[in-house]
Amino acid sequence: MKNALSRLAPELAPLTSGDAPTKGPLPARPRRRRRPLTRARAAVLQRLADQPEPCRVAALAAVTRQHPNTVREHLDVLVADGYATRVAAEPDGRGRPAWLYAAVELGDVADDAVVVAREYAGLAATLAAHLTRTSANPAEESLDAGSSWGHQLALTSGREPARNATAARRQVVAMLDELGFEPEADARAAVVRLRRCPLLEAAHEHPEVVCNVHLGLVRAALEELGADAGGAALTPFSEPGACRLDLLPRRVRKPGA
């Protein structure tokens, strides 16, 4: 083994006991990943950014016209994901001091999100191209990969199986919103327009891979949340400004479905 290594890299000198640790770069620091903002959470963040100084939950609840508990839940996630900061207010009597919240500079958040999105998209495009070249059935393997992803997302999202199929479909639409698809669904969440794609460039180049990953994700999430996934179908680039996602087979779309 030693001789083989020396032939591959003869210029490398062996370390002695007195040498420093192995040279070269350290592993990259894990970058904090922010969850995509839902519309409701983005609205709270925007209101928070509009405030001239850090504010309390009660004040933000008043300007957003939401219940304080709802606002507090949004703020907890915004702080955990780095979109906002929280500091204790000066004590004004007995009891614990209130929390004061402030938005992180939105430009910094956007810049970081763009960097992460570009890196993710680049990796996905590379993997899609590799699967297209090497797989005998890239579409089927992509569905399987998306299915594994969808099951994992549904199980780790904290969502419980829905009370009926319509509620399950709505939960899946909410998951797609969190992933950045900006879905626009009809009243029964039977037809969904996906107005954004986190992997748009890769989807254009390798739709049989990327779009099937997304379809597999949706079908698996529907199964985990208690809905029939057999009728789910994705038609990429089929509408002006959107892809069409059908969560019900067209032949069974009747009132009450």
C-alpha positions as semicolon CSV with decimal commas, in nm:
position;residue;x (nm);y (nm);z (nm)
1;M;0,000;0,000;0,000
2;K;0,283;0,239;0,087
3;N;0,450;0,181;-0,251
4;A;0,122;0,230;-0,434
5;L;0,066;0,563;-0,261
6;S;0,418;0,677;-0,339
7;R;0,368;0,602;-0,707
8;L;0,042;0,798;-0,717
9;A;0,183;1,100;-0,534
10;P;0,562;1,078;-0,512
11;E;0,596;1,444;-0,419
12;L;0,407;1,398;-0,089
13;A;0,639;1,367;0,208
14;P;0,525;1,140;0,490
15;L;0,430;1,302;0,817
16;T;0,649;1,243;1,118
17;S;0,538;1,243;1,477
18;G;0,648;1,603;1,516
19;D;0,466;1,735;1,211
20;A;0,154;1,948;1,230
21;P;-0,183;1,784;1,154
22;T;-0,261;1,697;0,792
23;K;-0,231;1,996;0,564
24;G;-0,508;2,120;0,341
25;P;-0,841;2,287;0,395
26;L;-1,081;2,201;0,672
27;P;-1,434;2,084;0,597
28;A;-1,665;2,371;0,507
29;R;-1,853;2,525;0,793
30;P;-2,212;2,407;0,790
31;R;-2,420;2,693;0,656
32;R;-2,735;2,763;0,845
33;R;-3,027;2,670;0,623
34;R;-3,332;2,887;0,644
35;R;-3,669;2,737;0,574
36;P;-3,850;2,905;0,285
37;L;-4,092;3,166;0,414
38;T;-4,462;3,099;0,388
39;R;-4,675;3,393;0,281
40;A;-4,811;3,440;0,633
41;R;-4,465;3,436;0,788
42;A;-4,325;3,667;0,521
43;A;-4,606;3,913;0,595
44;V;-4,518;3,913;0,966
45;L;-4,151;3,963;0,881
46;Q;-4,231;4,255;0,652
47;R;-4,440;4,422;0,924
48;L;-4,158;4,367;1,170
49;A;-3,910;4,524;0,928
50;D;-4,139;4,827;0,893
51;Q;-4,116;4,905;1,266
52;P;-3,880;5,190;1,357
53;E;-3,752;5,006;1,665
54;P;-3,769;4,659;1,822
55;C;-4,124;4,579;1,930
56;R;-4,317;4,340;2,148
57;V;-4,551;4,063;2,040
58;A;-4,857;4,264;2,142
59;A;-4,759;4,559;1,925
60;L;-4,690;4,339;1,623
61;A;-5,017;4,152;1,678
62;A;-5,199;4,484;1,670
63;V;-5,049;4,597;1,338
64;T;-5,093;4,256;1,173
65;R;-5,442;4,204;1,320
66;Q;-5,353;3,853;1,427
67;H;-5,378;3,676;1,762
68;P;-5,064;3,725;1,976
69;N;-5,011;3,348;1,999
70;T;-5,011;3,322;1,618
71;V;-4,764;3,610;1,589
72;R;-4,543;3,458;1,859
73;E;-4,528;3,126;1,671
74;H;-4,420;3,304;1,352
75;L;-4,160;3,506;1,542
76;D;-4,014;3,196;1,708
77;V;-3,951;3,042;1,365
78;L;-3,817;3,370;1,221
79;V;-3,568;3,397;1,506
80;A;-3,465;3,030;1,481
81;D;-3,403;3,068;1,108
82;G;-3,209;3,392;1,136
83;Y;-3,467;3,627;0,986
84;A;-3,521;3,815;1,313
85;T;-3,353;3,881;1,647
86;R;-3,493;3,874;1,999
87;V;-3,365;4,056;2,309
88;A;-3,511;4,102;2,655
89;A;-3,669;4,439;2,727
90;E;-3,572;4,644;3,032
91;P;-3,761;4,515;3,338
92;D;-4,058;4,733;3,420
93;G;-4,182;4,562;3,733
94;R;-4,230;4,214;3,874
95;G;-4,216;3,910;3,650
96;R;-4,004;3,828;3,353
97;P;-3,916;4,105;3,109
98;A;-4,089;4,097;2,773
99;W;-3,910;4,008;2,451
100;L;-3,833;4,269;2,189
101;Y;-3,815;4,157;1,826
102;A;-3,643;4,315;1,527
103;A;-3,597;4,204;1,165
104;V;-3,254;4,117;1,033
105;E;-3,151;4,336;0,740
106;L;-3,364;4,194;0,460
107;G;-3,093;4,245;0,199
108;D;-2,857;4,019;0,393
109;V;-3,123;3,752;0,419
110;A;-3,198;3,772;0,048
111;D;-2,830;3,756;-0,047
112;D;-2,774;3,446;0,166
113;A;-3,087;3,281;0,028
114;V;-2,972;3,346;-0,328
115;V;-2,632;3,188;-0,260
116;V;-2,787;2,877;-0,105
117;A;-3,040;2,847;-0,387
118;R;-2,772;2,872;-0,654
119;E;-2,556;2,610;-0,487
120;Y;-2,851;2,374;-0,446
121;A;-2,962;2,429;-0,806
122;G;-2,611;2,365;-0,937
123;L;-2,581;2,041;-0,744
124;A;-2,925;1,926;-0,857
125;A;-2,843;2,001;-1,222
126;T;-2,523;1,797;-1,196
127;L;-2,702;1,502;-1,038
128;A;-2,982;1,519;-1,294
129;A;-2,734;1,516;-1,581
130;H;-2,549;1,221;-1,427
131;L;-2,870;1,021;-1,381
132;T;-2,976;1,096;-1,739
133;R;-2,644;0,963;-1,871
134;T;-2,609;0,656;-1,652
135;S;-2,958;0,525;-1,580
136;A;-3,145;0,282;-1,804
137;N;-3,470;0,437;-1,679
138;P;-3,405;0,787;-1,540
139;A;-3,774;0,876;-1,517
140;E;-3,857;0,576;-1,297
141;E;-3,552;0,620;-1,077
142;S;-3,635;0,989;-1,036
143;L;-3,987;0,904;-0,922
144;D;-3,840;0,663;-0,665
145;A;-3,595;0,927;-0,540
146;G;-3,871;1,186;-0,512
147;S;-4,091;0,937;-0,330
148;S;-3,822;0,878;-0,066
149;W;-3,785;1,253;-0,027
150;G;-4,161;1,307;0,003
151;H;-4,205;1,040;0,269
152;Q;-3,921;1,192;0,470
153;L;-4,054;1,546;0,438
154;A;-4,403;1,449;0,544
155;L;-4,281;1,247;0,841
156;T;-4,043;1,517;0,967
157;S;-4,274;1,812;0,907
158;G;-4,479;1,745;1,219
159;R;-4,799;1,714;1,018
160;E;-5,053;1,452;1,118
161;P;-5,262;1,249;0,869
162;A;-5,551;1,468;0,762
163;R;-5,915;1,408;0,848
164;N;-6,013;1,374;0,482
165;A;-5,859;1,372;0,136
166;T;-5,920;1,741;0,068
167;A;-5,744;1,840;0,389
168;A;-5,453;1,611;0,298
169;R;-5,419;1,774;-0,042
170;R;-5,419;2,117;0,121
171;Q;-5,139;2,007;0,353
172;V;-4,935;1,898;0,051
173;V;-4,996;2,237;-0,110
174;A;-4,867;2,399;0,209
175;M;-4,553;2,182;0,191
176;L;-4,495;2,292;-0,168
177;D;-4,529;2,654;-0,057
178;E;-4,261;2,598;0,206
179;L;-4,033;2,448;-0,060
180;G;-4,063;2,760;-0,273
181;F;-4,304;2,653;-0,549
182;E;-4,556;2,932;-0,477
183;P;-4,853;2,704;-0,547
184;E;-5,191;2,843;-0,645
185;A;-5,465;2,587;-0,578
186;D;-5,835;2,572;-0,645
187;A;-6,086;2,545;-0,360
188;R;-6,051;2,167;-0,324
189;A;-5,679;2,157;-0,393
190;A;-5,749;1,937;-0,694
191;V;-5,563;2,151;-0,948
192;V;-5,251;2,342;-0,846
193;R;-5,051;2,590;-1,050
194;L;-4,684;2,584;-0,950
195;R;-4,569;2,939;-1,020
196;R;-4,211;2,896;-0,910
197;C;-3,958;2,617;-0,943
198;P;-3,658;2,593;-0,708
199;L;-3,472;2,405;-0,984
200;L;-3,597;2,580;-1,294
201;E;-3,279;2,563;-1,503
202;A;-3,224;2,196;-1,423
203;A;-3,591;2,125;-1,497
204;H;-3,557;2,283;-1,841
205;E;-3,248;2,075;-1,919
206;H;-3,362;1,745;-1,765
207;P;-3,740;1,752;-1,711
208;E;-3,765;1,371;-1,713
209;V;-3,551;1,372;-1,397
210;V;-3,628;1,691;-1,206
211;C;-4,003;1,699;-1,271
212;N;-4,040;1,332;-1,183
213;V;-3,855;1,389;-0,857
214;H;-4,111;1,658;-0,774
215;L;-4,400;1,433;-0,876
216;G;-4,266;1,148;-0,664
217;L;-4,237;1,387;-0,372
218;V;-4,601;1,494;-0,409
219;R;-4,734;1,139;-0,439
220;A;-4,545;1,020;-0,132
221;A;-4,660;1,319;0,073
222;L;-5,020;1,253;-0,027
223;E;-4,986;0,892;0,088
224;E;-4,832;0,988;0,421
225;L;-5,103;1,246;0,488
226;G;-5,393;1,017;0,406
227;A;-5,494;1,086;0,045
228;D;-5,498;0,871;-0,268
229;A;-5,186;0,949;-0,469
230;G;-5,272;0,743;-0,776
231;G;-5,422;1,032;-0,970
232;A;-5,146;1,285;-0,909
233;A;-4,991;1,409;-1,232
234;L;-4,751;1,689;-1,317
235;T;-4,751;1,861;-1,655
236;P;-4,436;2,073;-1,678
237;F;-4,434;2,412;-1,850
238;S;-4,793;2,364;-1,957
239;E;-4,944;2,701;-1,865
240;P;-4,836;3,063;-1,893
241;G;-4,611;3,121;-1,593
242;A;-4,675;2,785;-1,430
243;C;-4,659;2,407;-1,434
244;R;-4,986;2,223;-1,374
245;L;-5,014;1,976;-1,089
246;D;-5,326;1,757;-1,075
247;L;-5,387;1,600;-0,736
248;L;-5,705;1,421;-0,845
249;P;-5,765;1,214;-1,158
250;R;-5,969;1,432;-1,392
251;R;-6,236;1,167;-1,438
252;V;-6,327;1,165;-1,066
253;R;-6,348;1,537;-1,005
254;K;-6,699;1,566;-0,872
255;P;-6,850;1,791;-0,604
256;G;-6,736;1,685;-0,259
257;A;-6,416;1,515;-0,374
